[in-house]
């Protein structure tokens, strides 16, 4: 059935939302049909989340109208949206880890019998929903014991339990293996076959083309176009998102690896709860190569990187940088050993938000010449350095005295990359280097990483984006349950094989 003959279940007309100094949504029109998967694409900051938050009742539009199943509505909050059949599965799950699946699903909508909680009835309802929609979840299982793919199914069941027939999925594959993502797409198709309508927010172009019935693209708060997944390509969608042609494939020559620069032997590191997050990991990275670490988030990657960069203590094992034992180095000693670090959390470990761009550009060298003479800072040298790097790395900013907090995600990342690459380095540790940034900035940062490799730098790339690992890496190490379970040459690192290893399979 064509969209022209399908029932319209959700429509926005001229939706506009302003925040101080920002026009987040500018007269946005959106139409969702019954049983349709509508993918919503857009760069970071394009207005996707703002629009969804208005549809879910978290924000109120300044102008424009929302229609749900033919009725003009003004949603006062999420409860209003839920009562009208709108459910939202957030990127960060809203689950209580120590409670069971059934307890999480009914929370706030408890099943009672004679004024008492009827847990068995709740379990039966949850199990029935699970079977009806092919979600395969044990209602009695405890959330913290479930893999992330199953936890996401619980979030979907929560919405369906509240009679949602319009489902908003916000970046639903961000923490899934390729196999779990494919399973989610099957579930999405099963849901739409039973009349559920889905808005699918993502930045992964390949997934959009695989599962969507229709595609809407936001750019700078405006709906700049729609696309048919039958005729669209990744390149055409990227161009629509950014407003220019984008090189999606990483262009690089074959690696010419040299001496080992980083070696980790049987590393053990604890997480914030005192549990062993890195449980005997070993790997090596050579000069002039990119070793990509693939793995579902939460398998020890963060703790390993923090140990390598002096941000977290090492319990046991050894770290060698250019042959020097560095397991007990402070962050400054790590930097002075020739290690550059693009941190996972740019706000916490990459920048000082209240400092200017100029000062952020010298955070790791402010005490060295030419930026300092004894205890006195050389402001002229700091400013000259910053101006040069802003131009070289295309940082979009009103000026070098602008506070870092006012920059977009992509420009914050460029400041970090510019600072880390503007000094002689032997080892680059890049942890989630393109997280939360748009395809244009991703293209730029990928080129810079390859340039470092070609200069003879050893690169350790950690990314939850499997496509990023496979396109940038010369070898791929798969991390599961705190260990490096396999290291493959890139020619052998297929999506299927790496995906199985990420899920703990040795096949």
C-alpha positions as CSV (number, residue, x, y, z in Angstrom):
1,X,0.0,0.0,0.0
2,X,1.4,3.4,-1.0
3,X,1.8,6.2,1.6
4,X,-0.8,8.1,-0.3
5,X,-3.5,5.6,0.8
6,X,-2.2,4.9,4.3
7,X,-3.7,6.5,7.3
8,X,-1.7,9.4,8.7
9,X,-1.1,8.8,12.5
10,X,1.2,11.7,13.3
11,X,1.7,15.0,11.7
12,X,3.6,18.2,12.6
13,X,2.9,21.4,10.7
14,X,5.2,24.4,11.0
15,X,6.7,23.4,14.3
16,X,9.2,26.0,15.6
17,X,11.2,25.9,18.8
18,X,13.6,28.6,20.0
19,X,16.1,28.5,22.8
20,X,18.2,31.5,23.9
21,X,20.4,32.3,20.8
22,X,19.3,29.1,19.0
23,X,16.6,28.4,16.5
24,X,16.4,24.6,17.1
25,X,13.4,23.8,14.9
26,X,12.3,26.1,12.0
27,X,8.8,25.4,10.6
28,X,9.2,21.7,10.5
29,X,6.6,19.6,8.7
30,X,6.7,15.8,9.3
31,X,4.2,13.0,8.4
32,X,4.1,9.5,9.8
33,X,1.8,6.9,8.3
34,X,0.4,3.8,9.9
35,X,2.7,0.8,9.8
36,X,5.6,2.9,8.5
37,X,9.2,3.1,9.5
38,X,10.2,6.8,9.1
39,X,13.9,7.4,9.5
40,X,14.9,10.8,10.7
41,X,18.5,11.9,9.7
42,X,20.5,14.9,10.6
43,X,23.8,16.2,11.8
44,X,24.6,16.7,15.4
45,X,22.5,19.8,16.4
46,X,20.2,19.6,13.4
47,X,17.1,19.5,15.7
48,X,16.1,15.9,15.7
49,X,16.0,15.4,19.5
50,X,14.2,18.8,20.0
51,X,11.5,17.7,17.5
52,X,11.1,14.3,19.1
53,X,10.9,15.9,22.6
54,X,8.0,18.1,21.4
55,X,6.2,15.1,20.0
56,X,6.7,13.2,23.3
57,X,5.5,16.2,25.3
58,X,8.8,17.1,27.0
59,X,9.0,20.5,25.2
60,X,6.2,22.7,24.0
61,X,6.5,24.2,20.4
62,X,6.7,28.1,20.2
63,X,4.7,27.9,16.9
64,X,3.1,25.2,14.8
65,X,0.7,22.3,15.4
66,X,0.9,18.6,16.2
67,X,-1.9,16.2,15.0
68,X,-2.2,12.7,16.4
69,X,-4.5,10.3,14.5
70,X,-6.4,13.2,13.0
71,X,-6.8,15.2,16.3
72,X,-5.1,18.5,16.9
73,X,-3.3,18.2,20.3
74,X,-1.3,20.2,22.7
75,X,0.8,17.7,24.8
76,X,1.3,18.9,28.3
77,X,3.9,16.2,29.1
78,X,5.0,12.6,28.4
79,X,1.8,11.3,30.2
80,X,-0.3,13.0,27.6
81,X,1.8,11.5,24.8
82,X,1.6,8.0,26.3
83,X,-2.2,8.3,26.7
84,X,-2.4,9.1,22.9
85,X,-0.3,6.0,22.1
86,X,3.1,7.6,21.7
87,X,6.1,5.7,23.2
88,X,9.8,6.7,23.2
89,X,12.8,4.4,23.7
90,X,15.7,6.7,24.7
91,X,19.3,6.1,23.7
92,X,20.2,5.7,27.4
93,X,17.8,3.1,28.8
94,X,15.5,4.0,31.6
95,X,15.6,0.7,33.5
96,X,16.2,-0.2,37.1
97,X,19.1,-2.7,37.0
98,X,18.2,-4.7,40.1
99,X,14.6,-5.2,39.2
100,X,13.1,-7.9,36.9
101,X,11.9,-7.4,33.4
102,X,8.2,-7.5,34.5
103,X,8.9,-5.1,37.4
104,X,10.5,-2.6,35.1
105,X,7.7,-2.9,32.5
106,X,4.8,-2.3,34.9
107,X,6.6,0.4,37.0
108,X,4.1,3.2,37.3
109,X,1.3,1.1,35.7
110,X,1.2,-1.7,38.2
111,X,-1.2,-4.7,37.9
112,X,-3.2,-5.1,41.1
113,X,-5.7,-7.6,42.4
114,X,-7.8,-6.7,45.4
115,X,-5.6,-3.7,46.0
116,X,-2.4,-5.7,46.0
117,X,0.3,-6.0,43.4
118,X,-0.3,-9.1,41.2
119,X,3.2,-10.0,40.0
120,X,2.1,-13.2,38.3
121,X,-0.5,-11.4,36.2
122,X,2.1,-8.8,35.3
123,X,4.5,-11.5,34.2
124,X,1.8,-13.2,32.1
125,X,1.1,-9.9,30.4
126,X,4.7,-9.1,29.7
127,X,5.3,-12.7,28.4
128,X,2.2,-12.4,26.1
129,X,3.5,-9.1,24.7
130,X,7.0,-10.6,24.2
131,X,5.5,-13.5,22.2
132,X,3.1,-11.4,20.2
133,X,5.8,-9.1,18.8
134,X,8.6,-11.7,18.7
135,X,10.7,-9.9,21.4
136,X,11.9,-13.1,23.2
137,X,12.3,-11.8,26.7
138,X,12.1,-13.7,30.0
139,X,9.7,-11.7,32.2
140,X,11.4,-13.0,35.4
141,X,15.0,-12.2,34.4
142,X,16.9,-9.4,36.3
143,X,17.8,-6.5,34.1
144,X,21.5,-6.3,35.1
145,X,21.9,-9.9,34.0
146,X,20.7,-9.2,30.5
147,X,22.8,-8.2,27.4
148,X,22.1,-4.7,26.1
149,X,20.2,-6.0,23.1
150,X,17.7,-7.7,25.4
151,X,17.5,-4.6,27.6
152,X,16.4,-2.6,24.6
153,X,13.6,-5.1,23.9
154,X,12.5,-4.5,27.5
155,X,12.3,-0.8,26.7
156,X,10.1,-1.6,23.6
157,X,7.9,-3.9,25.7
158,X,7.5,-1.0,28.2
159,X,6.1,1.2,25.5
160,X,3.8,-1.5,24.1
161,X,2.5,-2.4,27.5
162,X,1.3,1.2,27.7
163,X,-0.5,0.6,24.4
164,X,1.9,2.6,22.2
165,X,1.3,2.3,18.5
166,X,3.6,5.2,17.6
167,X,7.1,4.4,18.7
168,X,10.1,6.8,18.7
169,X,13.5,5.0,18.7
170,X,16.4,7.3,19.5
171,X,19.7,6.0,18.2
172,X,18.6,2.4,19.0
173,X,21.7,0.7,17.6
174,X,24.3,2.8,19.3
175,X,25.2,0.0,21.8
176,X,24.4,-3.1,19.7
177,X,26.5,-5.6,17.9
178,X,25.8,-6.0,14.1
179,X,23.8,-9.2,14.9
180,X,21.8,-7.5,17.6
181,X,21.1,-4.6,15.2
182,X,19.8,-7.0,12.5
183,X,17.6,-8.6,15.1
184,X,16.2,-5.2,16.1
185,X,15.4,-4.5,12.4
186,X,13.5,-7.8,12.3
187,X,11.5,-6.7,15.4
188,X,10.8,-3.3,13.9
189,X,9.4,-4.9,10.7
190,X,7.3,-7.3,12.8
191,X,5.9,-4.3,14.8
192,X,5.0,-2.4,11.7
193,X,3.4,-5.5,10.2
194,X,1.0,-5.4,13.2
195,X,0.2,-1.7,12.7
196,X,2.8,0.0,14.8
197,X,4.3,3.2,13.3
198,X,8.0,3.9,14.0
199,X,10.2,7.0,13.9
200,X,13.8,5.8,13.8
201,X,16.5,8.4,14.7
202,X,20.0,7.5,13.7
203,X,23.2,8.8,12.1
204,X,24.1,5.4,10.4
205,X,23.2,5.8,6.8
206,X,23.6,2.1,6.0
207,X,20.9,1.2,8.6
208,X,18.5,3.7,7.2
209,X,18.7,2.3,3.7
210,X,18.3,-1.3,5.2
211,X,15.1,-0.7,7.2
212,X,13.3,2.6,6.5
213,X,10.2,3.0,4.4
214,X,10.7,6.7,4.2
215,X,13.5,9.2,5.1
216,X,13.3,12.7,6.4
217,X,16.4,14.9,6.7
218,X,16.9,17.8,9.1
219,X,19.6,20.4,8.6
220,X,20.0,23.4,10.9
221,X,16.6,23.0,12.3
222,X,14.8,22.8,8.9
223,X,13.4,19.8,7.1
224,X,15.4,20.1,3.9
225,X,14.0,17.1,2.1
226,X,12.7,13.5,2.1
227,X,14.2,10.5,0.3
228,X,13.1,7.1,-0.9
229,X,15.3,4.3,0.4
230,X,14.7,2.5,-2.8
231,X,16.6,5.2,-4.8
232,X,18.7,7.0,-2.2
233,X,22.4,6.2,-1.6
234,X,24.6,6.8,1.4
235,X,26.4,9.5,-0.6
236,X,23.1,11.3,-1.5
237,X,21.8,11.2,2.1
238,X,25.1,12.5,3.4
239,X,25.0,15.4,0.9
240,X,21.4,16.2,2.0
241,X,22.5,16.2,5.6
242,X,25.6,18.4,5.3
243,X,24.8,20.5,2.2
244,X,27.9,19.4,0.2
245,X,29.4,16.2,-1.1
246,X,31.0,14.1,1.6
247,X,33.7,11.4,1.2
248,X,32.3,8.5,3.1
249,X,35.0,6.0,2.5
250,X,38.4,6.4,4.1
251,X,41.0,6.7,1.4
252,X,44.3,5.3,2.6
253,X,47.2,3.3,1.2
254,X,48.5,0.1,2.7
255,X,50.2,0.4,6.0
256,X,54.0,0.1,6.4
257,X,54.3,-0.9,10.0
258,X,57.6,-0.5,11.8
259,X,58.8,-1.1,15.3
260,X,56.4,-1.8,18.2
261,X,55.5,1.5,19.9
262,X,52.9,0.3,22.4
263,X,52.8,-3.1,24.1
264,X,50.4,-4.2,26.8
265,X,51.0,-7.4,28.7
266,X,48.3,-9.1,30.8
267,X,46.8,-5.8,31.9
268,X,44.3,-5.8,34.8
269,X,42.4,-2.7,35.7
270,X,39.3,-2.2,38.0
271,X,36.3,-0.1,37.2
272,X,34.7,2.5,39.5
273,X,32.9,-0.2,41.4
274,X,36.1,-2.1,42.2
275,X,35.2,-4.9,39.7
276,X,37.9,-6.1,37.3
277,X,37.0,-4.4,34.0
278,X,40.3,-5.2,32.1
279,X,41.0,-8.8,32.9
280,X,44.4,-9.8,31.4
281,X,44.4,-7.8,28.1
282,X,47.4,-8.0,25.8
283,X,48.1,-6.2,22.5
284,X,50.7,-4.4,20.6
285,X,50.6,-1.4,18.1
286,X,53.4,-0.7,15.7
287,X,54.6,2.5,14.1
288,X,52.8,3.4,10.9
289,X,49.7,1.2,11.6
290,X,46.2,1.6,13.0
291,X,45.1,-1.1,15.3
292,X,41.3,-0.8,15.8
293,X,39.7,-2.2,19.0
294,X,36.1,-3.4,18.3
295,X,33.7,-4.3,21.0
296,X,30.3,-3.5,22.5
297,X,30.6,-0.7,25.0
298,X,31.2,-1.8,28.6
299,X,33.7,-4.6,27.9
300,X,36.7,-2.8,29.5
301,X,37.6,-0.4,26.6
302,X,37.2,2.8,28.7
303,X,39.2,1.5,31.7
304,X,42.0,0.2,29.4
305,X,42.4,3.6,27.8
306,X,42.3,5.4,31.1
307,X,45.1,3.1,32.4
308,X,47.1,3.8,29.2
309,X,46.8,7.5,29.7
310,X,47.5,7.7,33.4
311,X,43.9,8.5,34.4
312,X,43.3,5.2,36.2
313,X,45.6,3.0,38.3
314,X,46.8,-0.4,37.0
315,X,46.2,-3.4,39.2
316,X,48.7,-5.6,37.5
317,X,50.4,-6.2,34.1
318,X,52.7,-4.1,32.1
319,X,52.5,-1.2,29.6
320,X,55.5,-0.3,27.4
321,X,55.7,2.9,25.3
322,X,58.7,2.8,23.0
323,X,60.2,0.2,25.3
324,X,59.7,2.2,28.5
325,X,57.5,0.8,31.3
326,X,54.8,3.4,31.7
327,X,52.1,1.6,33.8
328,X,52.7,4.0,36.7
329,X,53.0,7.2,34.7
330,X,51.0,10.3,35.5
331,X,49.0,11.9,32.6
332,X,51.8,14.5,32.2
333,X,54.4,11.8,32.0
334,X,52.3,10.0,29.4
335,X,52.0,13.1,27.3
336,X,55.8,13.8,27.6
337,X,56.5,10.3,26.4
338,X,55.0,11.3,23.0
339,X,51.4,10.0,23.5
340,X,48.5,11.9,22.1
341,X,45.0,11.2,23.5
342,X,41.6,11.9,22.0
343,X,39.4,11.1,25.0
344,X,36.0,9.4,24.9
345,X,34.4,12.2,27.0
346,X,35.6,15.5,25.4
347,X,33.7,17.5,28.1
348,X,35.3,15.7,31.0
349,X,38.8,14.8,29.8
350,X,39.3,16.8,26.6
351,X,38.5,20.5,27.3
352,X,38.1,23.1,30.1
353,X,34.7,24.5,29.1
354,X,35.3,27.9,30.8
355,X,38.7,28.4,29.1
356,X,39.2,30.1,25.7
357,X,40.0,28.1,22.6
358,X,43.5,29.6,22.7
359,X,44.1,28.2,26.3
360,X,42.5,24.8,25.4
361,X,44.9,24.5,22.5
362,X,47.9,24.5,24.9
363,X,46.5,22.5,27.9
364,X,49.2,19.9,27.6
365,X,52.1,22.3,26.8
366,X,51.3,25.6,28.6
367,X,54.3,25.3,30.9
368,X,56.8,24.7,28.0
369,X,58.5,27.2,25.7
370,X,57.5,29.1,23.7
371,X,54.2,29.3,25.6
372,X,55.8,30.0,29.0
373,X,59.0,31.7,30.3
374,X,59.4,30.3,33.8
375,X,56.1,31.0,35.6
376,X,55.0,33.7,33.1
377,X,52.7,32.7,30.2
378,X,53.6,34.1,26.7
379,X,50.2,35.2,25.6
380,X,51.4,36.3,22.2
381,X,52.8,32.8,21.4
382,X,49.6,31.1,22.8
383,X,47.4,33.2,20.6
384,X,49.6,32.8,17.5
385,X,49.5,29.0,18.0
386,X,45.7,29.0,18.4
387,X,45.1,31.2,15.3
388,X,47.2,28.9,13.2
389,X,45.5,25.7,14.4
390,X,42.0,27.2,14.1
391,X,42.7,27.9,10.4
392,X,44.5,24.6,9.7
393,X,41.9,22.5,11.4
394,X,38.9,24.5,10.2
395,X,37.5,25.2,13.7
396,X,34.3,27.2,13.2
397,X,34.4,29.9,15.9
398,X,33.9,33.7,16.2
399,X,37.5,34.0,17.5
400,X,40.2,32.3,19.6
401,X,39.0,34.0,22.8
402,X,35.6,32.2,22.6
403,X,35.0,29.9,25.5
404,X,35.1,26.2,24.5
405,X,31.7,25.6,26.0
406,X,30.0,27.6,23.2
407,X,31.4,25.4,20.4
408,X,29.4,22.6,18.7
409,X,30.4,19.0,19.3
410,X,32.3,18.7,16.0
411,X,34.3,21.9,16.6
412,X,35.1,20.9,20.2
413,X,36.5,17.7,18.8
414,X,38.5,19.6,16.2
415,X,40.1,21.7,19.0
416,X,41.2,18.5,20.8
417,X,42.5,17.0,17.6
418,X,44.4,20.2,16.7
419,X,46.0,20.3,20.1
420,X,47.0,16.7,20.2
421,X,48.4,16.6,16.6
422,X,50.3,19.9,16.8
423,X,53.3,18.4,18.6
424,X,55.6,15.5,17.8
425,X,53.8,12.3,18.8
426,X,54.8,8.6,18.6
427,X,51.5,7.1,19.7
428,X,47.9,8.3,19.2
429,X,45.2,6.8,21.4
430,X,41.9,7.8,19.8
431,X,38.9,6.7,21.9
432,X,35.5,7.2,20.2
433,X,37.1,10.0,18.1
434,X,33.9,10.8,16.1
435,X,31.2,10.2,18.7
436,X,28.3,12.6,18.5
437,X,29.6,14.6,15.6
438,X,28.3,15.1,12.0
439,X,29.5,13.4,8.8
440,X,31.4,16.4,7.7
441,X,33.5,16.5,10.8
442,X,33.9,12.7,10.8
443,X,35.4,12.9,7.3
444,X,37.9,15.5,8.4
445,X,39.0,13.7,11.6
446,X,39.4,10.4,9.8
447,X,41.7,12.1,7.3
448,X,43.8,13.5,10.1
449,X,44.1,10.1,11.8
450,X,45.3,8.5,8.5
451,X,47.7,11.3,8.0
452,X,49.2,10.6,11.5
453,X,49.6,6.9,10.6
454,X,51.3,7.8,7.3
455,X,53.8,10.0,9.3
456,X,54.8,6.9,11.2
457,X,52.7,7.3,14.3
458,X,51.3,4.2,16.0
459,X,47.5,4.6,16.3
460,X,45.3,2.7,18.8
461,X,41.7,3.4,17.7
462,X,38.8,2.4,20.1
463,X,35.3,2.8,18.7
464,X,31.9,1.4,19.3
465,X,31.2,2.1,15.6
466,X,32.1,-1.1,13.8
467,X,32.1,0.6,10.4
468,X,34.6,3.1,11.7
469,X,36.9,0.4,13.0
470,X,36.7,-1.6,9.7
471,X,37.3,1.4,7.4
472,X,40.2,2.9,9.3
473,X,42.1,-0.1,10.8
474,X,45.0,-2.1,9.4
475,X,44.4,-4.7,12.0
476,X,41.4,-5.3,14.3
477,X,41.5,-6.5,17.9
478,X,38.2,-7.6,19.4
479,X,37.6,-6.9,23.1
480,X,35.1,-8.9,25.1
481,X,34.7,-9.2,28.8
482,X,37.9,-7.4,29.6
483,X,40.2,-9.4,27.2
484,X,41.4,-9.1,23.7
485,X,39.9,-12.3,22.4
486,X,41.2,-12.2,18.8
487,X,43.4,-9.9,16.6
488,X,42.7,-10.1,12.8
489,X,44.4,-8.6,9.8
490,X,41.9,-6.3,8.1
491,X,41.4,-8.6,5.2
492,X,40.0,-11.3,7.5
493,X,37.9,-8.9,9.7
494,X,34.4,-9.2,8.1
495,X,31.4,-7.6,9.8
496,X,30.0,-11.1,10.5
497,X,33.2,-12.5,12.1
498,X,34.0,-9.4,14.2
499,X,30.3,-9.2,15.2
500,X,30.4,-12.8,16.5
501,X,33.6,-12.2,18.4
502,X,32.1,-9.0,19.9
503,X,29.2,-11.2,21.3
504,X,31.7,-13.6,22.9
505,X,31.7,-16.3,20.2
506,X,35.1,-17.9,19.3
507,X,33.8,-19.2,16.0
